[in-house]
């Protein structure tokens, strides 16, 4: 798997977090001055697909829930990404 250089990823990550107002797109937690940790999720799960349309902002808790199958494609989170 080819990953982008860390400095490029960090710049893209910042762009994604800013574009979503530093808010988790599932639960709404966060905000610019929040201590909630936010992560960037690849919607199609392909870590080489770093198109902005394939990236979203999730808090650590929701990101874990997505990866463990607790938030599924039937949830309102995935509906909002369509």
C-alpha positions as semicolon CSV with decimal commas, in nm:
position;residue;x (nm);y (nm);z (nm)
1;X;0,000;0,000;0,000
2;X;0,134;0,342;-0,095
3;X;0,065;0,611;0,159
4;X;0,115;0,981;0,108
5;X;0,402;1,148;0,293
6;X;0,315;1,238;0,652
7;X;0,340;1,614;0,599
8;X;0,096;1,592;0,306
9;X;-0,145;1,376;0,508
10;X;-0,134;1,618;0,802
11;X;-0,216;1,911;0,572
12;X;-0,504;1,717;0,413
13;X;-0,627;1,604;0,756
14;X;-0,632;1,966;0,874
15;X;-0,825;2,068;0,562
16;X;-1,086;1,797;0,625
17;X;-1,127;1,881;0,994
18;X;-1,164;2,251;0,913
19;X;-1,415;2,182;0,635
20;X;-1,638;2,000;0,885
21;X;-1,598;2,265;1,153
22;X;-1,400;2,024;1,374
23;X;-1,723;1,831;1,440
24;X;-1,779;1,456;1,430
25;X;-2,008;1,388;1,137
26;X;-2,188;1,112;1,324
27;X;-2,251;1,237;1,679
28;X;-2,177;1,609;1,640
29;X;-1,918;1,620;1,919
30;X;-1,614;1,842;1,892
31;X;-1,558;2,197;1,787
32;X;-1,247;2,402;1,724
33;X;-1,157;2,436;2,094
34;X;-1,285;2,097;2,207
35;X;-1,063;1,834;2,364
36;X;-1,250;1,566;2,166
37;X;-1,000;1,381;1,945
38;X;-1,105;1,382;1,581
39;X;-0,992;1,147;1,308
40;X;-1,030;1,136;0,932
41;X;-1,220;0,833;0,799
42;X;-1,192;0,695;0,445
43;X;-1,556;0,639;0,350
44;X;-1,475;0,364;0,100
45;X;-1,209;0,219;0,337
46;X;-0,941;0,260;0,069
47;X;-0,650;0,440;0,237
48;X;-0,501;0,521;-0,102
49;X;-0,817;0,708;-0,206
50;X;-0,751;1,047;-0,051
51;X;-1,005;1,236;-0,260
52;X;-1,178;1,496;-0,043
53;X;-1,515;1,340;-0,132
54;X;-1,394;1,013;0,025
55;X;-1,288;1,165;0,356
56;X;-1,496;1,262;0,656
57;X;-1,440;1,368;1,015
58;X;-1,527;1,136;1,306
59;X;-1,447;1,144;1,676
60;X;-1,236;0,853;1,801
61;X;-1,540;0,682;1,953
62;X;-1,751;0,696;1,636
63;X;-1,453;0,602;1,419
64;X;-1,402;0,291;1,632
65;X;-1,774;0,212;1,607
66;X;-1,758;0,232;1,227
67;X;-1,459;-0,001;1,214
68;X;-1,615;-0,248;1,457
69;X;-1,941;-0,252;1,260
70;X;-2,153;-0,078;1,523
71;X;-2,227;0,208;1,285
72;X;-2,338;0,047;0,962
73;X;-2,436;0,162;0,617
74;X;-2,795;0,161;0,741
75;X;-2,726;0,434;0,996
76;X;-2,805;0,803;0,939
77;X;-2,429;0,868;0,927
78;X;-2,391;0,680;0,600
79;X;-2,717;0,824;0,465
80;X;-2,575;1,172;0,511
81;X;-2,269;1,085;0,302
82;X;-2,464;0,981;-0,005
